[in-house]
Amino acid sequence: MGDGLVRCSWAGNDPAMVRYHDEEWGVPLHDDRKLFEYMVLDSFQSGLSWRIILNKRAGFDRAFRHFEPGVIVTYGPDDVERLLKDENIIRNRRKIEATIDNAKLVLDIQAEHGSLSDFLWSFVNGEVEQHRHESMDEIEATSPESEIMSAALRKRGFKFFGPTVCYAFMQGAGLVNDHMTDCYRWEQLGGTR
């Protein structure tokens, strides 16, 4: 990007990807609405590039009313049909319907655990897992924690939250610090030499 900063290679030179890398990816999130946003985006990303999702993020935000679970649970068949015509999102019926169903499950978790944040962060004992990766090749697609998170979510009825999606979510929402050790964000987010 010409600023002299070393970043994780996946950020590339695309301004949107660099901004996401620098400002969001790996930053610990505890806001329930923002966590649900990441869950929705990660579930839609399955099988696609993150760049596609970032480019449609504003469309998702409008389509799913700023990712407010209490609003999304009111969506019915007409809303599903409307969203299937919305070119600003990924038009996948199963994922749209899953998002509506998952919103109800988020409300259940909030009622049971006090917050979605408390529930999700329990899978890493409330602490960011600090990793020391020197190469992207060292990062696995899943982890024991993402396997456990996925099993717990699926047991509750969540759809499109397999272990790989859960791990991508954990990376994005900052439950793990998977920035490369030579990336300037690694130390900023708690990595120590």
Secondary structure as UniProt FT lines:
FT   HELIX           9..11
FT   TURN            12..13
FT   HELIX           15..23
FT   TURN            24..26
FT   HELIX           32..45
FT   TURN            46..47
FT   HELIX           50..63
FT   HELIX           65..67
FT   HELIX           69..72
FT   TURN            73..74
FT   HELIX           77..84
FT   TURN            87..88
FT   HELIX           93..113
FT   HELIX           116..121
FT   HELIX           122..124
FT   TURN            125..126
FT   STRAND          129..130
FT   HELIX           136..138
FT   HELIX           144..156
FT   HELIX           163..172
FT   TURN            173..174
FT   STRAND          176..177
FT   TURN            181..182
FT   HELIX           184..188
FT   TURN            189..190
//
